[in-house]
Amino acid sequence: MSNLPEEHQKSIEEYFHTSVSLDAEQVQSGNPSLPHLKKLTMGICKQLNSEISRTLPTLETFQRLLDQQLAPGIGRLRTQVSADSDQSVSFRLEQLTKLLYSIEEKAKTAVFEWAGYDGGHRRSLIPPITFEVKSELLGLTTKMFLKVDVETGKIYFKKYKDGPEDKYFVHNKILQLVKSQKVAKLVIMLETEKEKTLRKEFVFDDTKKREGFCQLLQQMKNKHSDKPEPDMITVFVGTWNMGNASPPHSIASWFQCKGQGKTRDDTADHIPHDIYVFGTQEDPLGEKEWIDTLKSALRGTTNISFKQIATQTLWNIRIVVLAKPEHENRISHIFSDSVKTGIANALGNKGAVGVSFMFNGTSFGFVNSHLTSGSEKKIRRNQNYVSILRFLNLGDKKLNPFDITHRFTHLFWFGDLNYRIELPSTEAESIVTKIKQQQYQELLCRDQLTIEKGEEKVFLHYDEEEITFAPTYRFERDTRERYAYTKAKATGTKYNLPSWCDRVLRKSYPLVHVFCQSYGCTNDIMTSDHSPVFSTFEVGVASQFVSKHDPSRVSQGGIKFMNCVATLMTKSKTKFFLEYHSSCLEKFVKSSEGENQDHSDGSIKVRFGNQVELVPIISDPEYLLDQHILLCVKSTDCDESYGEGCVALRAAESSYTEFHVTLTHHGERTGTLAGGVQLRTSEGKQTEKLYDFIKVERDDSGASKGKGLDLINKFALPSDITNPSYMGVGFKSGGVTDRGWSYSMSPKSGSGGGFGGRDQTHGNTSPKKTANDRSAVRSPTGKASDNVSEGGKPAEMFDNPLYGSMGKGGVPRGAKDQPDPQRSKDQLTPPDPIFSFTKPSDQDPDRPPVPTPRNRSYTCSETKPPSSVNTASASAPLHPPTYTKNPVKPSRSEGGMVQTTNRPHLPMKSRPGQADITPTKPKDYRDSSELPSKLRPPTRPIQPLPKEAHHEATQPPKMGRSVK
């Protein structure tokens, strides 16, 4: 360095002595720009910069003159000059530029490595977080502190906040978390050094703190997992009508789920989601500007540079998908599309944009829509929904018979759906008062989307988390204290009553893991008349499976469908066949023609007598149990679909399983399909999934006290531990939601080890089983938990919406008193005890099937507000709803069962304004090419018939679809 200018020598020495450590501190705080290195290079190149500034305008002018005089040969001239003289000015500048880039890259690499910064990730991404909890020991309640260190993979148990950290457990010794439903209690199952099980029970200040603790432990297990691929990710879905105004300086509360409703705890702020999906409407920004804004905001809150996966824009409607850098190679088959639903379906001011992709072996679809506005235009909004459903082209193009509701493992539909509260404008002040009093349930009774969805006019079998936040529209801008529900127009005053216009709904395949962690709106983003809405989901994903076994030595797997009976709401005289589609099959498979049988109610029953044998490409249970079979009933005349459904192979994990699914087409219910499925896999077992780490149990009042922190040698797990994704956890009402499918399957038999050992899947504790114990309960993910109380006697089952209300002996309450007429008609033939692929014998179609005993019913229903909330008239006064808990009966009539005897038929054509006329004959839903919702007069009262009335009274069916 002796031959360098003295000024440059001092600058370089000063950088290595002090400035390089300052750059490293900047990197650790999330700023990777290395400002002191930039300052050094700018100082060294100070004279060069001034010289470039002096000569650059001359060179640019000279270039323009050349373009004017020698335009035809300018390219050849430049190439020739550059090539002829190795020592030209341009060559020297080029070498200088390369040298500067090389210096910057080497310096960044060294500083990033020293600071622990790797591609946007910091090693100390999540700081240690301490929780104050209460513990009960020997009848005395004591205060304790739990410190979670995600980065080191340890959880510390301390008596004092600043006490010693000598008592801790490593991540692989934390076996399971069991949450109570009634209180903020959490049981932590731990493994000691002697391979014994230790049960620790704690009570948190509230359930939100407990959720934050559970999410941190899940993050710890995931971070230190030895699995090469994740089996669970978290997804953020947000929607915001920006009101054609630029966003504020900070939108962090949107990503961090801060505000009203079901929100995340502060302790979870540092946990980034794997995928972020942003849907905007009336977005005034350019595409690049908005994406840069989102990336910068996420980098500021997570210190991660998220990768852009896809974006799609239709006028001012936009969807942006960002993902963690490590997931970039896991995401494939990316598609995007848009549909216009504005005036004459030609204008893009209203419509939808969508993105779909595969995350390893799981398909995702996201739809952001902006539907027709106006309180009185709900029928037009319903038509918008059907148009988007039919014409949005996303997902696997091989699934042509299926619309987007069946093409994805998980479909999220969100946006400004514009459904309003259906009350007269004179109730405006009353609505505002009830919002201030947080009496949301009374207003949700009049929510148009809730009513239309309950009457199955839109979003059939979609789920939405309970709304516990204020209406997000229409606010005065720059405040969230006042609703601006009047708007002066030339035609008079227009009323926009406060409404939940901005929503997030989802639809997933049967028996998959999906759990809503948060759903709410922000309070501090006030540039628009809409508040941004956020939602986060914990989603199970399947890996791109590669079998570890030799294919020549693995037995061939098989999927057998039998006794399939379709009930179609049509009078068509054509013949029908079934098509089976799945990613686990080399190609789709067709069945033989079914035999039709007309019914007096206008429907057709089609029996597919022959068994269908499907051969999967991989027979390993780790792969096969995560797969689904899509079924489509088609006409032999024109290959037209009359209904589609989905069957989960996980339902047939242990034995032959009867299924019952609702058939839909273009968003409408078109019939049902019942049958049996039997699965044969190769040898193997499923590994423990991350989402099985957390379970939910009921509070057992008879549990022993004083043993919460002791080593329990005779400990029995709670009588019912189940995955929260299959329950309506969080809903306060006792209604049942029809999810479009149900399964009846036997509990898997097998012997268990003694207590303290592991289940067949690593990390899942299992209680000791007796030789004659037949009451083991299996969760849909395949885990087992015994129905045994501490005294050794079978404990009464918890009223779990997944299994139904159970009495003694595991018999559903009310099962004997309420026989199912449909079941007695269409009882499925039991299969052979041993799965063997033999040629099926010809069956007599008129011969009644042999009845079989029915075991457990995995209806997987959620608890939602009862259907009475949809029956309120718009002009009726507001009254608080009353909730009654009804036991869930695992009957065939639930979870997709349609009783064809008293089902109202689809609407027939009628002139606008004409009163409803009882049709003499049912109308085939295919007789009209118009949208069904368009045929319904707007003056039709919104009072569906109660469920009980269908059984107690026989009356002529009304026009319109069946109502729940």
N, C-alpha and C positions, 0 to 999 in steps of 0.2 A: 504493500500500500504506500511505500515511500515515494513512488512516482506519481501519486494522485495529488490533486489540489488539496491544500490543507483544509479548506472548508468542507470538502467532500469527506475527507478522512474523519473529521470530527463528527459529522452527521451520521456516518456509518457506525462509528464506535458508540455514539450515544444511543443509537437504535438497539444495538445488541446488549448494552448495559441496562437500559431502563425501558425503552419504548416497546420492545418485543413482549415483555411481561404485561404491559398495558393492553396490547392487542389481544393477548391471551385472555385477559379478564373480560374484554369486550366479547370475545367468542363465547366464553362461559355464560355471559348474560344474554346470549342469543343474537349478537350482532357480528356476522362473519365477514364484514367488509374490510377489516384491517386498516383503520384510518391512519395509524402512524406509519405504516408501510407506504401508503399512498402519499403522505406528507414528505417522506424521505425521497421517493422517486421524483416527485414534483420539484423538490429542491435541487436534486442532482441535474434534472433536465430543464432548469430554469432558463438558461441561455438558449437552449434548443427550442423551448417553447416560444420564446420571444422571436427567434429567427423564423420559426415556422409561421408564427402569426404575421410576420412581415412579408414573407415570400408566398404564403398560401393564396392570398387574393390575386397576385400576379399569375400564379400557375392556373387558377380557375379561369381567369380571363383569357389566358392563352389557350386553354382547352376549348373554351366556347368558340374562339376564332377558328381553331382547327376543325371543329364540328361544322362550322358554316362553310369553310373553304374546301375541306377535304373529307366531306362526309362519307363518300363511297369507300374510300380506302383507309379510313381512320383506324380500323381494327388491325389491319396489316402493318400500318406504320408504327403503332404502339408496340406491337409484338416484336417488330424488327429492332426498334431502338433498345428495348429491354434486353433482347437476346444478344445484341451485338456488343454491348459494353457492360462487362461484369462490374466495373467500378462506377457505374452511373449513380446519380443522386438517388433515384428511385430504389435501386438495389441496396444502397447503404441505409436508406430509411426502412426498407423492408427488413434488413438484418437487425436494425435497431429495435424495430417493433417486436420481432421474434425474441430478441434478447430480453426485452422488458416483460413480455408474457411469461417467459421461462422463469425469470427471477420471481415474479409474483406467484406463479404456481408452486414453485419450490418452497417459498416462504409460507404460503397458505398450508401446504401439506405438513410442514414441520410444526407450525403453530397449532393447527387443528388436532394433530396427533397428540401433542403435549397437553392440550386443553380438553381432550376427550370429545371432540366434535367430529361426528361421522355422518356426512351426507345430510346434514340438517338435524341430527340427533345428538343430544348431550347425554353423557353417561349419568349425570345426576339430574335426570329429567323430572322425576317425582321425588320431592323431599320427604323425609320421615314425618309422619303425622301421628299425633297422640290423641286418643279418645278417653274421655272420662266416663266410667261405667260404674254400675253397682253390682255387687256380688253377694250372694247369700251363703253363709257358712255357719253351720250349727245353729240355724235359726236367727243369726245376727246378720244384718245388712251392713256391708262395708263398702267403702269407696275404693276403686282401683283404677289404674291407668293402663290402657293397651296402646303400645307404640308399634306402628306398622312401618317397616322400612322395606319398600318395594325393591329398591336397588340391590340390597344385600340378601333379600329373601328371608327376612326374619320377622317374627312378631314377639315383642317383649311384654312381659307381665310385671307391672311395677305397682308397689303400694303407694308411692309418692311420685308426683310428676317429675321431680328432679332426682328421684332415687336411683339406686344402682340398677344396671342393666345386665345382671348376671343370670336372670331366669328368662329364657327365650326358647322358641321352637323354630326350626328351619322349615321352609316351605313344603318339603316332601313329607314332613311329619304332621302337617295339618290335613286331616283326612276329609272332613266335611263340615259345612255350616248348615245348621237347621234353624230356620226362622219360625217364630210364633206368629200367628195371624192376629191375635187379639191385642197383644202388648208388644212393645219394642224389645222383646227378649230374643236372645241369640244363644244357641248352644254350639260350642266349638268342640268337634271331635278330634282328639290328638292321639298320636302314637308315641309311647314312651320308649326309652332305650331297651326295655325288656319286651318290646313288641306287645305291650298291653295297651288297652284303649283307655284314654283319660277323657272324661266329660267335664267341660267347663261351661258354666251357665252365667250369662251376663245380661243386664238390662241397661239399655241406652236411654238417653234423654228423650229421644223421639225416633220414629221410624226412619226419618230422613237421615239422621246420623248413622243409624244401623245400615241403611242402604249404601252410604258412603264408605263405611267400613268394609262391607261385603264386596263392593266394586274394587276397592284397593287390594283386597286379598285375591280376588279373581285376576287382577292385573299382575299380581306377584306370581301366582301359579302359572299364568300364561308366559310371563317373561322368562321364568326359570324352567319351563317345560323342555323336555328333551325331544318333543315331537318336532319333526321338520316343518310341518304345516299346521296352521291354526284350525281348530274345530269350532271356534266361536269368535265372532267379531261384533263390534258395536257400530251402529249406523245412525248418523244424524240426518234428519229430514226437516227442513225448514221452508216455510212459505211466507211471502211478504208482498203485499200490494204496495208498491213504493209511491203511488199517487203522483207519478211523473215529477218527483222531487228528488234531488240528490240526497244520498244518505248522510247522516251526521258523521262527525269525526270518528266516533267510536261506536262500533256495533258488536262489541265483545259480549254483551249480555245475551245476544241472540245465540251465539255458539255455546256459551256456558250455561244456557238454560236458566237464566235468572229472571225472575218476575213473578207472575201469578200462575196458579195451577199446580200441577205435579212437577216440581222442580228438583234439580240436583242439589245435594249438600255442598257446602263450601269445600269440604275435604276432598271432593271429587273434581275440583277445578283443574287440577294438574293432569288428569287422565284424558289424553286425547282420544277421539274416536277414530276408527279405522277408515271410515268413508263418510264424507260430508256431501250432502245433496241439497242444493239451494234452488228453490223455485221462486221466481219473481214475476209479478205482473205490473203493467204500467211502469216499466223500467226505463228511465230516461238515458241511462249510460250506454256507451258503446260496449261491445262484447269484451274487448281486451281490457278496457278500463275497469269494468266490473269484476272480471276475473282477477286482475292485479289487486283490486281492493280487498277481495275475499282472501287471497293468498297472504297479503300483508297482515290482515287482521288475525288470521289463524297463526301466522308466524309469531305475532306479538303475544298470543295467549298460550301457545303450545311449544314455541321454539322449534317447530318442524316446518320444513319447506315442502308443502303438499304438492303432489303431482296432479296435473289436470288430466282427467280420464276422458271426459266428453263434455260437449256443450251443444245446445240446440236453441235457436232463437226464431220466433215467429212474431214479427212486428215488435211489440213491447213485452211479449211473453218469453221467458227464458228459463232454461234449466242448466245448471252447472254441477258437475260431479268431480270431486277432488278425493284423492286417496293418499294414504301414507306411502312414502317412497318404497318401502319394502314390499308393498303389495302390487307394485306396478307390473311385475312379471306373472302375478297370479290372476290378473284380470285379462280376459280375452273376449272375442266375439262381441265387440262393441257395435251397437247399432243406435241410430237416433232418427227421429221422424217428427213430423208435425201434422196437425189437422186443423183446418179453418172451419169455424162454426159461426162466423159473423153473418151479416146480411147475405142471404142466398147461398150460404156456406162458401162465399167467395172472398170475404174480407177476413183478415187475420187479427182484427182487434179483439176478437173472442176466438177461443179454440184451445188447443193443447199442444205441448211439446213433450217428447218422451225420450228416454235413454234406457237401453238394456245392455247387460253384459253378463258374462260368466265369471264368478269368483271361484277359481278351481273347479269343483264339481257342482256348484250351486248357482242357479240362474236368478238374476235380479231384474226387476222392471220398475221404472220410476216414471210417473206421469204427472206433469204440472199443467193444470187446466185453469182457464179463466172463462167461466160460464156466463150466460146471459144475465144481465142485471135487472133489477125491478122486482118489487115484492110480489106483483101479480103474475109474474112470468115463470112460475115454477114448472109448468108443463113444458115450456120451451127449454128450460134447463135439463129436464129429463131427456128431451130429444137430443140435446147437446151431448149428454153422457153416452147415449146409444151410438151416436155418430162417431164419437171418439173411439168407443169400444170396437166398432166395426172396421174403422179405416186407419187406425194408428198401426203402422207396420213395424213391429218390433219383434225381437226374439228369433228363435229357430224357424227358418222358412220351411223346414220339413213338416212343421206342425200346422199345415194349412187348414185342416178342419176346425182348429181351435182358435178362439180369439184370445186377446191378451190376458183375460182372467184365468186361463188355464195354461199359458205358455211359460210361466215362471214359478219357481219355488216360492219366491216372495215378491209380491207386487205392492208397491206403495203408490197411492193416488192422493194427490194433495193439490192445494191451490186456493184461489179465490172462487169457491164454488157458488157464492152469491145466494145461497138459500137463506131466507129471512125468518124472523119471528112472525108468525101469522096471527096478528092481532090488529084491530082497527087503530087508526092513527090517533083516536081519542085516548088510547091507553098509553101514549108516549110517556107522560110523566109518571104513570104507575110503573112502567117498565124500568125507568131510570131509578125510581125509588127501590125497587126490588133488587136491582143490580147493586146499589149501595149497601143493601142489607145482605148481599151475597145469597139471595134466594134463587140460585140458578136453576134448580130442578123445576120450579114452577114455570120458568120461561122455556126451558128445554122441552116441556110438554107441547109447546106450540112451535117448536123449531121445525121448519118445513123439511129439512133433510131427515130428521128423526122420523117424521110422519111418513114421508115418501119411502124411506128405507124400510120402515115397519110394514108398509103395504106392498113391499117387494116391487116397487116401480123403478127404483134405482139402487145400485150398489148392493145387489143380492149377495148375501154371505160375506160381505166386508165387515171388518171389525174396526171400531174406534174406541180409543181409551176414554174413560169417563172424563167429561168436561167439568173442571173445577176452577175455571177462570172466567173473567168477565167477557161479554161480547167484544169482539175485536174491531167492530165497525159500527157507527161512523163517528169518529172523534173530531173535535176541533184540533187543527194542527198546532203543534208546539205545546200541547198540553194533553194530559190523559185524565183530566179532572172533569171535563164536560163533553157530552155527546152532542154533535150538531145534527139533529134528526130532521130539521126542516131546511128546505132549499128553495129559494124564490126562482120561479121560471116564468116565461111569458104566458104560459097556459095556467099559471096559478102556483100555489105552494105545493111542493112535492115533499112527501114524508119518506125518510129513510130511517126506519126504526132501528135502534141498536140491535145488532144481530151477530151470530157466529158465522160470518161469511167464510172465514179462512179456516180450513180443516185439513186433517191428515187421516187417511183411512188406509187399511192394508188388507190383503188377502193372501193367505199362504196355503200350501198343500197340507193335507191331513198329517197329523202326528209328526210335525217338525217343531223345532224349538224356536220360538220367537216371543220376546217379552218386552213390553213397553216400560222403559225406565223413567221417562218424563214426557209430559204433554202440557204445554202452557203457552203463555205469551209474555212479551217483555213489557216493562213499564217506562223505560227511559229512552226509547227510540220513538220520536214524536214528529218527524218530518212529514209523515203521511197521515191520512185520515184512517188508515188501518194500522194495527199493531202487528209486528212480526210474530208468527207462531212457530214454536220449536217442538220437536219430538225426537226422542232417542230410543233405539231398539237394540236389544241383545239378541243376536241372530245366530243360530247354529249353521255351520257350513260344512260341506263334505269336501274331502281332498280329492285331488286327481289320483285315483287309486292305482297303485302298481302292486300286483300280487307278489308276495315273497316266496310263494310255493312254485314248484316245478309244474307247468301246465299239463305235462304228460301224466303226472301222478295225482292230479287233483280230480276228484269225481265231478262229473258234470252237474251243474245246478239246473233247477227247473222251477217253473211257475205254472201252476195249473188253475185255470178258471173253469168253474162248473156250475150247473143249475142256474144260469143267468136268465133273469126274467125282467124285461123292460116294460114299463107302463108309460105309454106316450099319449099326450094330450092332443090327439089328431084323429081325423076320420079318414085319413088316406088309406087307400086299398093296396098300396105298394107292399112289396116284401122288404124286409130289413135284415141287415147283418151288422156285426160288431167289428170295429177296428181297434187294435191295441197298439199304442205308441209308447215308446220309452227310450231314453238314452242308454238303457242297459240292454237293449235289443239291437241286433244288426240292422233290422229293417222292421217296418210295421207289419202286423199280422192280421189277416182277415178271418172271421169265423164263417161258418156255413149259414145259410138262410134260416131265419127263425120262423116259427109258426104263429100266425096272428089269431087273436081271439077278441072279437068285438065285445064291448061292454055297453050296458044301457045308458051310462052317463056320457057316452061319446068318446071315451078313451079306447085305446087298443092295447092289449096285453100281448107281448111278443115273447115266446119261450124259445131260448136257444139251447136245445137239448144236448147237443154234442159238446164234449169237453174240449177246451182249447189248451194246448201245451205250448208254452213259450220257453225258449232256451236263452238264458242271459249270457252276455259275453264274458262275464266274470261271476264265479259262483261263491267267492269268499263272502261270508256274512258281514264282515266289516264294510264291504262295498254294497252288497245287495240290500241290506236292511235300510239303507238310506235312499233307496230308489222308489219311484212312483210309476204306476201304469196309468196312462191316460186312455180312457175309453170313449168311443164315439159311435153312436147309433146312426147308421147311414141307410139311405134308400138304394135299392138295387136298380131302380129306374134311371136316376140321374146323379147318383153318387152325392146327394145332398145330405147334410147333417141334420138330424132331428133332435140332437141333444148330446152334450158332452159331460163327462165326469172324471173323477180321479180316485184311485185306490192306492193306499200306502202299503208297501210290502212289509213294513215293520209290524203291521197288524197281524201278519201271519207268521211272526217270528217263532212262536212256540208250537202252534198246531193249526189245523184247519180253521179258517175264520170265515164267518158270514159277514158280508158287507152290505150296506144300503146307502146309496148315494143319490143325491138330487141331480137330475139332468138339466142343463141349461143351454140356451142358444141365444147369442147376442144379448146376454144379460137377463133373459127371461127364463122362468121355470117352465120346462117343457115336459117333464115327467120324472120318473124314478127308475133306477136300475138296482136290482138285488141279485145276489149270487153268493158263491163261495170261492175262496182262494186258498191255495195250499202251496207252501214254499219248501223247496229243498235246496240246501246250501252245502258247500264243502265243509270240511272240519275247520274249526277256528272259533275265535271268540272276539267280541268287540272290546276295544280298549275304552277306558273311562273317558268321557267327554268333559270338557271344562264346564259346560253348563249343568252337568250333574253334580258339581261341587256344592251347589247351594240347593237346599230343599226347603219345603214349607210343611209345618205340622200344626196341629191344633194344640191349644193349651190343655194339658191333662191335670185336672184339679186333684186327681188322686196320686199324682207323682210324689215320690218321697222327697222330703226336705232335708237339708243339712248335708247333702252329699254332692253339692254342686262343684266343689273343688277337690273332692277326694277321688282316689282311684277306685273305680267301681268294678268289681269282679262279676257281679250278677246284675249287669245293666241290660235293660231291654230298650230297644229303640222305640220311638213313638209308634202308635198303632197305624198312623197314616203319614208317610213322608212322601211328598210328591213334588214334581217339578212345577214351579209356578207358571211356566208358559202354557200349561195345559189347563189352567184354572182361571176363573174370573177374579183373581186376587185384586182387591181394591174396589170392587163394586159393592155397593151397599144394599142393593135390592136383591130380591129373590127370584126374578124372572129368569127364563131360559132363552138363550138365543139359538136359533136354528143355524147350524154351521154347514149344512148340506151333506153331512155324511155321518155314519155311525158304524161301529163294528161290534160283533159279539164273538168273543174268543175265550178259550179256557185259560186259566192261569198256568204258567209254565211249571211243570213238575221238575223236581230235582232236590237233591239233598244238600244241606248247607253244613258248613263247618261249625265248630264251637265258637262261642262268642269271643271277640277279641281278634279273630282272624279276619282276613279280607274276603270279600266276595270274589267271584271269578274275574271281575274287573278291578284293577289296582286302585286302591284308595277308598273303595266303598265298603263301609263297615256293615256287617250283617249280624243280627242276633242269633242266638242258638236256637236251632229248630228241633222239635221233638219228632219222634219217628212217625207218628200219626198226624202230624200237623199238616192240614191241607188249606190253611187260610192265608197262605202267603200272598201278599198283594204285589203285583208288578206294575211299575209305572210304565208309561208308554215308551220310555227310553230303554226299557229292558231291565231296570234295576228291581230288586226285590226287597220288600220289608215285611216283617211278620206282624200279624195281628195279635200280639201277645202283650198283656199288661204285666206289671211288675209282680203280681201275685201268681203268675203262671197261667191264668185263665185268659181266654180270648177277650180282648177289649172291644168295646163297641166301636164300629167304624165311624169315622168323622164324616159329616155330611159334605162330602167333596163333590163339587159339580162334575168332576171327571167321572166318578164312579156311580153317582147317585146316592140317595139316602139309604143307608144299610141298617138292617136290624141284626138280630142274633143269627149266627150261623152264616152270615154273608148273604142272606136272602134280601133282595130289594124290597123295601116296604111298599106295600100296595101291589106287589106283583101278582099275588093270588087273587086279589079282589078285583083287579081290572084286566081281564083277558084282552089280548090284542086280536081283533077280528081279522086284521090283515095278515097277521102271522099264521093263524090257523089255516088261511087259504093257501099261502105261498111258502109253507115250510120247506126249507132246503133239504135235499138229500145228503146225508152224512157221507164223507169220503171213506176210503179204506184207511184202516189204522196206519198202514205202512204206505208211504208215498212211493208208488211205482207207476212208471209211465207205460201203461198198457193200453191197447186199443179199446176205446170205450164201446160198450155194448149198446146196441140200438135200444132206445128207451121209448116207451109209449107216451106220447105227449099228453094224453088224456088221463094217464094214471096219476093219482094223487101221490105226491112225495111222502116219504116216511118221516114222521116227526122225530126231532132230536131234542134232548134236553138243552136248555139255554143257560149259558154261564154268564160271565161278566159282560157288561156292555160298556165299551169305551166310547161314550157319546161325546166326550170332550166339549161339553157346553160351557158357556160362560154365564155368569150372573149379570144381568142387565136390568134396567128399569122395566117394570112390567108393561105389557102391551096397552094397558089402560092409559098410559101417557099419550098414546097416539089417537085416542078416541075423542079428545076434547075438541069442541067446536071453537072456531075462531072468535065467535061473538060471546062465548061464555065467560063469566068472571073468573079471575085467577083464584085458585085454591091450592093449598099445599098438598102434594101427593102423599098418599099413605103407602107404605111398603110392607108387604107381607112375604115372609120366606116360605116358599113352597118347596117341598122335597122334590128332587130331580128323580123321576122314574125312568130307569134305563129301558124304555120300551122302544119297539121298532117304530113307533109313530113320531119319535123325536130324532133330532139330528139329521133331518133330510127326508123323513117319511111323509108322504102325502096321502091322506085318506081320500080315496077316490069317490067315496059314496056321497059326501056332502061338500065336495070342493067346488067353490064358485068358479065359473068358467071365464075364459079370457073374453075381453070386450068384443062386441060385434059392431059393425058400422052403424052410426047414427048421425043425424044432422045436428049441427051446432045449435045448442039451446033447447033441443028436444029432451023431454023428460025421460028418465030411465024406464025402459020397458023390459019386462021379464021375458027372455027369449023362450020360445016353445022348444027349440032344439039347441044343443050346444054348438058353438061356432068353432071351427078349426082355426087355430091361431095362424095358419098359413093361408087362409082365404083372403087375407088383406095384406097388401104390400105396404100399407101405411104403418107408421109407428103407433103402437098401442096407446101410448100416452096422449097422442094427438086426438084420439077418438073419444076421450073422456071429457064430458062437458065440464066446464070450470065451476059450475054451480053445484057439483056433486058434494054432498056433505062428507066431512072427514071423520066419520064415526064407523069404524069397522066393527063387525060383529064380534062379540067376545068369544073366546075359545069354547067356553062351556056351552054356548048356544048351539054350536055345531053338533053337539051330542044330545042335547036335551030337546031340541025342536027340529023337525024336518020341514023345511020351507023351500020354495023354489029358489034356485040360485040367482043372485043378482049379477048384473053386468060388472065386469072388472075382474082383477086377479084375486087369488086367494089372499086373505089377510091373516096376519098373526095376531 
